[in-house]
């Protein structure tokens, strides 16, 4: 009973970086919405980057520690407290049995992550600990957390020296980010006016925005020719044009195939900015080359490797 | 053949934009090739009706193919090389799978409307459906949901105008030239002609999905109204 769930929160699931290799079977990778927050959080605690974490939405849960450990929080700021004393994100903190973790209010972002130094004892399904809610498999019994659940830690009493992450690698979260995109397979089918609207417009997340995808509201977009798309591949960050002229951005729990025109794809480096948005937030799109997208991805990967090396030297 | 980025961590190779055996053969062949002989950095190759999406780790591909300007261009070159050899290759072994189908009052809620669409008697509709062999073009929508075809055009009823909020697990449906089996209870807009009690998706199994792209499926009547 390393961690007891008193209140589960509105949607709390175990996630890692995703379950790859099974898209051909209609089994989507799922995984954390904000990969960057998750990776940085794990590195801070000396974990493998892919160590399973708890992804939480707001209202978040209430937890009681049953074992001594070091933990940290990242991503959204839900105003966390330990024994009613405010604590910070991005900071490794020690907990002893009986300590209570709560979240008072949502300050910024939509998904907060909790990781434990040494990781969580969660069985793998097809090589991953991510939760697949559709398949009802993976994570904690294929579902979100319920009151009364408990989660075990892989290495109890694994405490580390307190330390915190500096701001330089933390994404510049915003409630109205501009995210960089690469043109999609059907981008050229947009009318000239629609292309301008897409790249200069402001889009707002509708209430129909969740882990499967974000429905955006904005200037309706049109394609030059009536095209009949058949189901084809999509990915996390693919932006599709729906028949009503509005856009949907596919997120972590997207289905493995889609039959709507693919206008663009959000670059990996900017997915974390998107992942922290919720209904009512805004987003704008900026077109970049595949070259720039890859360079951003590689640059971040390099920074993360340096951080990892640096932290391990201090363990 | 068109190759374009699907974001910065995948490439889509499109052979056409229609549902045809020829185009699907190429898609399944290319995906199978990469699955059997992965390049460094490949995560997976996923066939769709007439295209393949290749997912890769850009960091690894960049490192392993330093002469390429981008990972995407490295993957494009690899695909082009492979396509030269695939054109002349013999098609792979496709599995034949039999699926028992029960056609019963509560298991076949749309049989009547398929009869209405086709203006054929129930027995004729059932015979036509059972006579077909359906290839699995791709999986998607749900874990283990196989898009199969082609359904005889006489009974190729279009999707329901209003999808059902709940289609029972194992339901077998028709949507135009496509047929599919719902591996889980789910919302759905296909015309339900029958049901199978065979488990199409079992997460506890090391091979969780019964069908995969390239399979040839035949339905065998198990019981009838």
Interface residues (C-beta under 8 A of the other chain):
Chain A: X20 X21 X22 X23 X24 X25 X26 X27 X125 X126 X132 X134 X135 X136 X137 X138 X142 X182 X183 X184 X185 X227 X228 X229 X230 X231 X232 X233 X234 X235 X236 X237 X238 X255 X256 X257 X262 X265 X266 X267 X268 X290 X291 X293 X294 X297 X298 X301
Chain B: X2 X4 X5 X6 X7 X8 X9 X10 X12 X14 X17 X18 X19 X31 X43 X44 X45 X46 X47 X48 X49 X50 X51 X52 X53 X55 X58 X59 X62 X69 X70 X71 X72 X138 X139 X140 X141 X142 X143 X144 X145 X147 X184 X201 X203 X208 X209 X212 X213
